[in-house]
Amino acid sequence: MQWIDFQQTIEQRSSREQLDTEQNKARNFNLQGHALVRGVAGSGKSLVLRNRADKMIEEKLDRVLVLSYNRFMKGWIESALAAKGLNVECSTFHQWSYQN
């Protein structure tokens, strides 16, 4: 039976929290407008989205709307931002389209 080294898991997780050069470009691209981030599964699109919302709030933009494709991702982003004390409107694309 293989045991999980919890400390190693935490270190691996926090290393995935750091954005690389391309992800940083996407994070900082045109903060006053829209951005479409594309990539393969596991490429860090969601991490870029969460960090982009952080950056927009740091820049004190009036309103920030975060749209994701599914409810799981909406909840993950919403809770990550709320844990930092940030109040951002998060919704799924379909939910937002239906309401607006």
Secondary structure, 3 states (H helix, E strand, C coil): CCCCCHHHHHHHHHHHCCCCHHHHHHHHCCCCCCCCCCCCCCCCHHHHHHHHHHHHHHCCCCCCEEEECCHHHHHHHHHHHHHCCCCCEEEEHHHHHHHC
